[in-house]
Amino acid sequence: MRLLAVVLVLLGSLTATTPVVAAPVAVDSGQHEVSYDKYSLTVDGKRVMLWSGEFHYFRLPSPELWRDVLEKVRAAGFSGVSLYFHWGYHSPSPGVYDFTGVRDVDRLLRLADELGLYVVARPGPYINAETSGGGFPAWLKTVVGRARSSDPGYTAAYTDWLGHINPIIARHQVGRGGSVIAYNVENEYAVNVDPAYMENLQRLARDAGIDVPIVHNNCCGGDLANWSSGRGAVQIPGVDDYPQSFDCRNPDTWGPWGHGVTRRLRDDAPVYAAEYQAGAIDLDNAGYDKCRELTGPSYMKAFYKNNAIASGATMYGYYMTYGGTSWGWLPQPNDVYTSYDYGSAITESRQLTAKYDEFKRQGYFMTTVAPLTKTDAATAPVPADAAVFTLARANPDSRTQFVLVRQADRAGTADLATTLEWSTPDGEYQVPVRVNGRDAKILVAGYDLGGQRLVWSNSEILTHVTVSGRDVAVLYGRDGEQGSTVLRYDSAPTVKVLDGEVRSSYQDGDLRLDYVHAGLSRVEVSGGGRPPVLLLLGTDETAAGFWRQDTSAGPVLVRGTSLVRSAEVKGNRVTLRADTDRATEVEVFAPARHLTVGGRSVPVRRTSSGSLLGALPGPEEVRLPELVNWRHRAESPGAGESGWTTADKTTTASPIKPKSLPVLYTDEYGHHNGNVWYRGGFTANGAEKTVSVNAITGRRGIYLVWLNGRYLGSAAGGVQADSEPVNPDPGRGDFAVPAGLLVDGQQATVTVLVENMGHNDDWTADDIRHKQPRGLFGVAVEGATSPISWQIRGSRPTDGERGPMNTGGLQGEREGWHLPVLGAEGSDRWQRPPGVMSPGVSWYRTNFRLDLPRGHDVSLGLRFDDTTARGYRVLIFVNGWNMGQYLNGVGPQREFVLPAGVLRDHNTLTFAVIATEAAQDGPGPVRLVTLGNHRTGAAPDL
């Protein structure tokens, strides 16, 4: 598909009967070998389940919060994370690179090492990601020659980029004690392909010391290149798949773009679902909550589980797991806006959703049941009702079977109950199953569950651990559905039902437990020739309430908190870093007698289940200040004499040539982001009738026009798509010259403010999209006889902290009006707001203080409540950081996430308002809102 992702996560899968360990080989400085066969990746010969989630560090400009997101990814059962590295984010100009602060990718990779998350490194050079230019630096638009090819100009540019990023990646590889387990070259490179280019990318990686498997994510299927064979082939080719499409307006959509990853691309490599849909871009302004519905738990169950059994895939990348914010001028203009929430499992404000719960249910299973890392297609049990579909795989060593059960009609919504004639490794059985609507289950038979023998179950496995010599297993099913589990014993064991209603029977070595999934039932089984086991039989909802953490003393299970970040067992005490969003009981299964949470000892009692039970407080109330005492400052059109450059170029590297000369494209003059001012001078004759303007801005972009300081109006900028012929008249606006405004023989000035909404990606790899210009495409004054002499003024060199994509060329940005001013209001040029908005640019500023409860993770946002379309847009600066653009009356976004790190105790909020029409009042009302509040066990730097 045309996004980006490859969220690869690996799990330290072990022997056929040993649960997969969530933490990979990392942070130990030892030497380890990554390899693979047709079944899976391996580390030091141990099989790895790559279950990964996509994260974009560049969409979270708070390195302090990277840990929070990655801990949440890990807590959901993911074994790894996929990381794009954004060339343009690091390189403001040719040969200049910044890897400090919010761009410190070495810090990011060290964090992944520390947390034990495998990394699939994706340095492009092209990444797409719905980010400006597809991740290319904007200056690349002026380099002659086609990008994503062997053209010399492009080759020199990307060689320099990889020469900087590859050594950083190399020193964090698994083989050097780090966490990078795979290296992705290019991104969805399926059209206009150049095998020599793909070869060179891989050569550069190997020359830099990259020794992990090289992978690629193929897009779109059909006869397009997938790099599985021939010149330029990678070691492990993968497939992108976005079966739900992006029609968030219709969240009941079901698989219009495909039905999953069902085939392997190479016989000697694992099946790799490299970039699999875990959300959606909001193409039609439905809002990301609708995108979350489109790609919600039902879709995840049916499609993700199908992938596991249809093809035996052991490498997965889910796009996105956390989307984040396209702050500053990061967004690609034609597909996204400021929020890149993506309908993800973890929201833009870092809150957990029902999708997160489903990821956890599946992730714990995938990373616990080790035989899944090596399976072949097997004969599936036959359902008595043909409306139920089954598919099976089996591990050739342990003979453990995995059976997918779903509707035969993929989009079916019936409630179906039937039986399976199941030939398991332990005998023939009739197994009752139920599929209610768009559901799917993976049932397991013939599995050594710790010290137990699971013959079969129609409940699904969440996870299992061994604590103090006793197995503890969590199985689950949908609320109200019948459940049965059969375990094998040498003799009749002792069965004790601790909670719930569970019936048991023993015959011919089989202990059968029958129950209805409701709440949480607890059954203790002992004797019969096996270690004791505690079975926790719950619903989908109760299963999602469990957290598994691995410690040096073995795994522990926790239930009741809203998150568990880590656990440690020392002596007889278990210490948790955990979050609560409400007052709650906490239950812990661990080899300990005492409990500490968040640095405080928690009184506990021992339950009949052998667990520790205590109580935790919820978060304290959050009180937010009102945003008052605003100050105002106007920006005159094209004011000032500093910073202007003569615009007189007559050639351009862009294949799209201007309507008239000179070339006025912003990038040709080094102005790549945000708003750009133009001034055009000519000698009037008094007969001028119309000023005709063409400008290209990208979707939702605008431009404003003045003549001799008189506002003439505004128009929408042009948008050109790759599938359309070049538009000879993009972004056309015709503005009448007011009578008497121009006098024969006197100098006249046309002033134009053009908003660059970001650069197109290079999806087609033909430079038409990538080198599509921004800025003025042509200007003509009807009736004029004098040529126009042009000047241009855009962004100036930016501060190193925020980087080149934070600001554009507004006068206030150039002079620092957006920067924090604490205490005094500064210059007396800031006055009380006038009560009206005039066409053009004006600035508003206020200060506010936050007094948030300590030891809490409070997510805050800024909410615009103006429901009247009044023709204005707002650049939102928080302590100098451009956290997005509010478009009044355009698009769905009214709420903007303000992350900790950008927010401080004392804050300056500044708005740059661009109005296309006069209106009463300012850009309000606007207020701070709480988007999440947790008492947290996060690290102190959160």
Order of alpha helices (4+ residues) and beta strands (2+ residues): beta-beta-beta-beta-alpha-beta-alpha-alpha-beta-alpha-beta-alpha-beta-beta-beta-alpha-alpha-beta-alpha-beta-beta-beta-beta-beta-beta-beta-beta-beta-beta-beta-beta-beta-beta-beta-beta-alpha-beta-beta-beta-beta-beta-beta-beta-beta-beta-beta-beta-beta-beta-beta-beta-beta-beta-beta-beta-alpha-beta-beta-beta-beta-beta-beta-beta-beta-beta
